[in-house]
Amino acid sequence: MTDTTDDAAAPGDEAREALAAELSGLLGDALVESHIEAGENLWLRVEVEHWQAVMAALRDAGFAYFGFLSAIDWTDAPEGRYEDTEFDAAGVGTDDDESASATAAETVRRGGGETRFQLLAQLHSPARHAAVLIKADLSDVDGVPASVPSIIDIFAGADWHEREAHEMFGIVFDGHPNLEHIYLPTEFEGHPLRKDFPLLARSVKPWPGVVDIEEIPPELEAQLEAEVMAEFEASGAGA
């Protein structure tokens, strides 16, 4: 197990350091590495084949409140940013923009490896007033992520979360009895949260919320300013 805790961030978060050491002993070889974000989070990266066993061990250790389960697809969308327009293109591709994106990606990847897909979940311990974020790297074959054992027998609240991850990313949760769609029609093909899913509607019309901005003619602008000033003076506010 590798401890990726940033030494510069460690002071002031002795509680998470102690918890990381305790859970490292509990999980043993199932734990790949941990990371402490001081004052914020404790990340645990585990072997995906131990996903179910890790969840059971953490529940028995007091992390009995299930927060959420989801997944990440780290690949870049082949078409790039759909929402680029004449209004925001100036800020795209600059050194500052690329640096900010790299920093954001590094921050989010904490506690994770280099695979395209990652599974993640959050568990809470009400008694400890603490939470842990658990990640597992998912291998994929031709863009299809590997299957994972279901944890609904451990946390019943994971039911809909696993269904959503299956619907949106195509992850199969072995042992789940009802991996049916929640949001999409039953006959819908594809998984919309995979980065290579073609969102054709974005290619044929502007991104929702992007509108044409027309300049106000100078004569109309002067008229509006005069009317506003007249109302302001008539109200006595300018006295």
Order of alpha helices (4+ residues) and beta strands (2+ residues): beta-alpha-beta-beta-alpha-beta-alpha-beta-beta-beta-beta-beta-alpha-beta-alpha-alpha
